[in-house]
Amino acid sequence: MDKSGSRKINHHLVEFDDDGPVVNAVLVGDLLNIPADQVPHHIRQGSITTLCEAGIDEHDGEFRLSFFHGNRRAQIEVNSKGLLSNRTVIDFGDKPLPASLRGVQVTQAPKKES
């Protein structure tokens, strides 16, 4: 732990393979406040969902990875080598996480007129 009481995190906890980013369960668990050994179970059950956004233009080679669980949204920003540059967590306490923070907007396609 560092002086603030936060656990020090290795800045190389993200790797990239042919299927995309692979994130260490210790990092995800710390961000979502759940034990690391429970992360795979929550992902398989769908109670942890994710979103990967790739940067463009001046942010080419950068990625923002978002993790959602219960009332928490955690985001990390990494480069193509998996170096962690930033992390944030929003915890809404007893309130559910607003859909707008999940990064996915669901809209209905307009109906075609016949």
C-alpha positions as CSV (number, residue, x, y, z in Angstrom):
1,M,0.0,0.0,0.0
2,D,1.1,3.6,-0.6
3,K,0.9,6.4,2.0
4,S,-2.7,7.1,1.1
5,G,-3.7,3.6,2.0
6,S,-4.4,2.6,-1.6
7,R,-2.9,-0.6,-2.9
8,K,-0.1,0.0,-5.4
9,I,-1.1,-1.4,-8.8
10,N,1.4,-2.7,-11.4
11,H,0.9,-0.4,-14.4
12,H,1.2,-3.4,-16.8
13,L,-1.9,-5.3,-16.0
14,V,-3.4,-5.1,-19.4
15,E,-2.3,-7.2,-22.4
16,F,-3.6,-7.4,-25.9
17,D,-4.2,-10.6,-27.8
18,D,-6.0,-11.4,-31.1
19,D,-9.4,-11.1,-29.3
20,G,-8.6,-7.7,-27.7
21,P,-7.6,-6.5,-24.3
22,V,-7.0,-8.9,-21.4
23,V,-7.2,-7.3,-18.0
24,N,-5.8,-8.7,-14.8
25,A,-8.5,-9.8,-12.4
26,V,-6.7,-8.1,-9.5
27,L,-7.1,-4.7,-11.1
28,V,-10.8,-5.3,-12.0
29,G,-11.5,-6.6,-8.5
30,D,-9.8,-3.6,-6.9
31,L,-11.8,-1.2,-9.0
32,L,-15.1,-2.9,-8.5
33,N,-14.6,-3.7,-4.9
34,I,-14.9,-7.5,-5.3
35,P,-12.4,-10.3,-4.7
36,A,-10.2,-11.0,-7.7
37,D,-11.0,-14.7,-7.7
38,Q,-14.7,-13.8,-8.1
39,V,-14.2,-11.6,-11.2
40,P,-14.3,-14.5,-13.8
41,H,-17.5,-15.8,-12.2
42,H,-19.2,-12.4,-12.4
43,I,-18.1,-12.0,-16.0
44,R,-19.5,-15.4,-16.9
45,Q,-22.8,-14.6,-15.1
46,G,-23.1,-11.2,-16.8
47,S,-23.0,-9.2,-13.5
48,I,-19.8,-7.5,-14.7
49,T,-20.1,-6.0,-18.1
50,T,-17.5,-4.2,-20.2
51,L,-17.0,-1.7,-22.9
52,C,-13.8,-1.1,-24.9
53,E,-13.3,2.2,-26.8
54,A,-10.3,2.7,-29.1
55,G,-8.9,6.2,-29.6
56,I,-8.8,7.9,-32.9
57,D,-6.7,10.7,-34.4
58,E,-4.4,12.1,-31.7
59,H,-5.6,9.3,-29.4
60,D,-4.8,6.5,-31.8
61,G,-3.2,3.6,-29.9
62,E,-5.0,4.5,-26.7
63,F,-7.9,2.6,-25.2
64,R,-10.5,3.3,-22.5
65,L,-11.8,0.1,-20.9
66,S,-15.0,0.4,-18.8
67,F,-16.2,-2.2,-16.2
68,F,-19.7,-2.1,-14.8
69,H,-20.9,-4.0,-11.7
70,G,-23.9,-3.2,-9.6
71,N,-23.7,0.5,-8.7
72,R,-20.1,1.0,-9.8
73,R,-18.4,2.1,-13.0
74,A,-14.7,1.8,-13.3
75,Q,-12.6,3.0,-16.2
76,I,-9.0,2.6,-17.1
77,E,-7.0,4.2,-19.9
78,V,-4.1,2.3,-21.4
79,N,-1.9,2.5,-24.4
80,S,-1.3,-0.3,-27.0
81,K,1.5,-1.7,-24.8
82,G,-0.9,-2.1,-21.9
83,L,0.6,0.8,-19.8
84,L,-2.0,2.2,-17.5
85,S,-2.3,6.0,-17.7
86,N,-5.4,6.7,-15.7
87,R,-8.2,5.0,-13.7
88,T,-11.4,6.3,-12.3
89,V,-14.3,4.8,-10.3
90,I,-17.8,6.1,-9.7
91,D,-19.8,4.5,-6.9
92,F,-23.4,5.5,-6.5
93,G,-23.8,3.9,-3.1
94,D,-27.3,2.5,-2.6
95,K,-28.6,4.0,-5.9
96,P,-28.3,2.0,-9.2
97,L,-25.8,3.1,-11.8
98,P,-27.6,5.4,-14.3
99,A,-27.9,3.8,-17.8
100,S,-26.2,6.9,-19.2
101,L,-23.0,6.0,-17.4
102,R,-22.8,2.6,-18.9
103,G,-21.6,4.1,-22.2
104,V,-24.3,2.4,-24.2
105,Q,-27.3,4.2,-25.5
106,V,-30.2,2.1,-26.6
107,T,-32.4,3.7,-29.2
108,Q,-35.1,2.3,-31.3
109,A,-34.7,2.6,-35.1
110,P,-37.4,4.7,-36.7
111,K,-40.2,2.7,-38.2
112,K,-40.2,2.6,-42.0
113,E,-43.4,3.9,-43.5
114,S,-45.0,1.6,-46.1
